[in-house]
Every structure is written in C-alpha cells, then in structure tokens.
Amino acid sequence: MKVINYKDYNPSMGTLIDIRDPLSAKEKPFSNSTNIYYEKLLMNYKTLLDKNKRYYIICGKGKKSKEVVRILEFYGYDVVYVIN
C-alpha cells in the first residue's frame, strides 16, 4: 500500500478523493479534493474511476480510507492512502 501525508500532496500528482459523508466534507473540506462518499465510491468505482489514473484517498480518521485503498488496489486501481 502506497502512503503519503496530506501536507505532501500536490494536485499535479493525481486526484484527491475525500470519502467522508458530504456534510463532514463541506464543514471541513480538504483543499483540492473531490468528495465521493465511501459507499458511493465502492458501489460505483467502475464508472467513477479510470484504471489509467492515480487517485489519493483521504477521510477524517484514516480507517475508512485505508479500507477503500485496499479494496481498490485489489481491483487493480492505482490508489494512495493519504494520512491526514
């Protein structure tokens, strides 16, 4: 599993996906992130993600984003676990 600290993330590296619920993401947004709630992402990853791109996955505490990264890696996606 690839890991990066949020402070080291740069938008030129790839898309940052915030998997928190929309309300939490709106209250305290991560700069330059796209909010896709984790359940929606896992149920629709084939239509939402491109296997030729890299994605950075972040959440509030790290538990759900780590789980999502493991699942998406299993399906062959280039994903990075972002520690907040």
Secondary structure, DSSP 8 states (H G I E B T S, - for coil): -EEEEGGG--GGG-EEEE-S-HHHHHHS--TTEEE--HHHHHHHHHHH--TTSEEEEE-SSSHHHHHHHHHHHHTT-EEEEEE-
